[in-house]
């Protein structure tokens, strides 16, 4: 559910709980409580002069999060397309390792 959808639903349901949302502070607290945790955390660090300001900030922050998610998905899609170069199979063991030029040391002969 988007924040505007939640806001509409909250307004509809708050009509039936007038004692619960009697003042602005109660309304803000209950609205925050119904948001998802990440958005709650971002909004709880501030104080808002009224309920409508809280709602406006919640919508702005949620929209920005959605933009960032969409951008991240686009970037991941581009990264997977550009990273499609086939890899060559490398042989295991010492055959791939550089042995250096043959010398007496490599043949077990000491000077």
FIVO-940864 format. One line per 2 residues: their letters; for each residue x, y, z of C-alpha. Coordinates in pm, whole numbers. Layout:
BEGIN
A	X/Y/Z; ...
# end
This chain:
BEGIN
XX	0/0/0; 137/341/-90
XX	145/623/163; -141/815/-6
XX	-353/496/-2; -268/444/365
XX	-350/808/438; -696/767/279
XX	-760/445/471; -640/607/795
XX	-879/900/742; -1170/662/678
XX	-1102/448/983; -1026/738/1215
XX	-1388/851/1182; -1484/546/1388
XX	-1220/605/1656; -1271/968/1751
XX	-1142/911/2104; -819/760/1970
XX	-742/1055/1742; -884/1331/1958
XX	-584/1560/1919; -312/1617/1660
XX	-37/1444/1859; -242/1124/1890
XX	-325/1134/1521; 45/1172/1430
XX	146/889/1664; -111/646/1522
XX	-32/742/1164; 340/681/1218
XX	267/350/1388; 93/220/1076
XX	378/295/834; 640/37/740
XX	946/25/965; 1198/193/734
XX	974/493/679; 883/509/1047
XX	1249/526/1140; 1316/811/898
XX	1016/1014/1011; 1041/955/1386
XX	1366/1149/1414; 1179/1476/1344
XX	898/1666/1510; 617/1791/1291
XX	403/2095/1371; 87/1915/1262
XX	-54/1595/1119; -71/1722/760
XX	300/1812/761; 383/1460/878
XX	172/1311/599; 337/1534/338
XX	686/1434/454; 589/1067/456
XX	474/1092/94; 790/1274/-16
XX	1025/1028/158; 835/725/27
XX	841/861/-330; 1216/921/-306
XX	1271/566/-179; 1076/431/-476
XX	1285/639/-717; 1606/509/-562
XX	1483/149/-581; 1393/190/-948
XX	1732/346/-1022; 1911/64/-838
XX	1721/-195/-1041; 1809/-19/-1367
XX	2176/-5/-1268; 2176/-376/-1178
XX	2018/-457/-1513; 2283/-260/-1699
XX	2565/-416/-1496; 2449/-768/-1576
XX	2426/-689/-1949; 2771/-530/-1970
XX	2932/-809/-1772; 2857/-1089/-2016
XX	3209/-1154/-2153; 3264/-1530/-2168
XX	3526/-1668/-1936; 3790/-1915/-2043
XX	3841/-2236/-1855; 4173/-2240/-1677
XX	4350/-2565/-1607; 4414/-2649/-1247
XX	4738/-2747/-1085; 5094/-2642/-1136
XX	5068/-2645/-1515; 4941/-2288/-1512
XX	5194/-2162/-1261; 5510/-1992/-1388
XX	5806/-2213/-1308; 6083/-1977/-1416
XX	6383/-2073/-1626; 6530/-2416/-1566
XX	6822/-2407/-1332; 7020/-2633/-1108
XX	6791/-2549/-819; 6483/-2674/-1002
XX	6648/-3007/-1086; 6763/-3076/-734
XX	7129/-3012/-814; 7317/-2782/-584
X	7642/-2599/-671
# end
